[in-house]
Amino acid sequence: MPVLGRLGDSMKLVGLFKAAFMMGALGIAGAASADIVLSESNDPGIQIETRLTDLLSRERVALGRLNVARLQKLANLPETTRFEKAKPAKVVYTRAWLNTLPPAKGGASLSCLAEALYFEARGETVKGQFAVAEVILNRVDSGHYPNTVCGVIRQGTGKRYQCQFTYTCDGHDEKIHEPAAYAQVAKVARVMLDGAERGLTAGATHYHTKAVSPRWSRKFPRTATIGVHHFYRMPTKLSRR
């Protein structure tokens, strides 16, 4: 409700209070006059009227000092500016924790990251899914890859087996057949895009499954092994180019 409206309602309440107070005061005066005879100088009705007049005068002065514009501004402040934002909960790498989160919602970045996690890591542990998400976001920040989530994931797409993420160029249709698995990785994507700490892979920008051994893996420092994936960080010499 606008402040001016609230002030108007307050004035109405004040008016009702005054009327009730006056009725009560007159009742007291009437009861008193039935028992004793009062002179005009100490008549309770006159004293009460004088006091009410004084109170009303003070009230007008106080209302006149109100800064209505400031009250309006304060009333319209969003909650986030009036109260400190709560810190995000620490990530727990379990399905039980993910199940406590609401369904993931977002735009293109969420869709691209959730899709990549679905095709690259849906069979992994929750920790493994978060680790793959870290790699993608580390690439976005590295300066050596596209600076968007979708750009990183789609880099090289269209050249068979020359893309960065195999599922985008292996010739198979990218269809979601397991909605429950997708809902889970979408939550992982949402948490990571919301700024969760990347503490699993020590800045890794590459990974591969344990079943293969690509040539680049001999030159890249391994930072972690989580589930079925080895994770690597780009060598310092390469990262400075």
DABEL-V132153 format. One record per pair of residues at least 4 apart in sequence whose C-alpha atoms are under 6 Angstrom apart, sorted by the first residue. I is the first residue (numbers start at 1). J is the second residue. D is the distance in whole Angstrom. If there is no record, write none. Layout:
# DABEL-V132153
i	j	d
I	J	D
I	J	D
This chain:
# DABEL-V132153
i	j	d
3	72	5
17	21	6
29	44	6
29	45	6
33	37	6
44	48	6
93	126	6
93	127	5
94	126	6
104	186	6
104	187	5
104	190	6
106	110	5
109	149	6
110	114	6
112	150	5
113	189	6
114	185	6
114	186	5
114	189	6
116	120	6
117	121	5
118	122	5
118	182	6
121	129	6
124	128	5
128	226	6
128	227	6
134	138	6
134	198	6
135	204	6
135	205	5
138	205	6
139	145	6
139	205	6
140	147	5
140	148	6
146	151	5
146	152	5
150	154	6
151	155	6
156	163	4
157	163	5
157	168	6
157	169	6
160	169	5
161	169	6
166	170	6
182	186	6
191	196	6
192	196	5
201	223	6
201	224	6
204	231	6
204	232	5
204	233	4
205	233	5
206	231	6
206	232	5
207	230	5
207	231	4
207	232	6
208	229	5
208	230	6
209	228	5
209	229	4
210	228	6
210	229	6
220	232	6
220	234	6
220	235	5
221	232	5
221	233	6
222	231	6
222	232	4
223	231	6
223	232	5
224	231	5
225	229	6
225	230	4
225	231	6
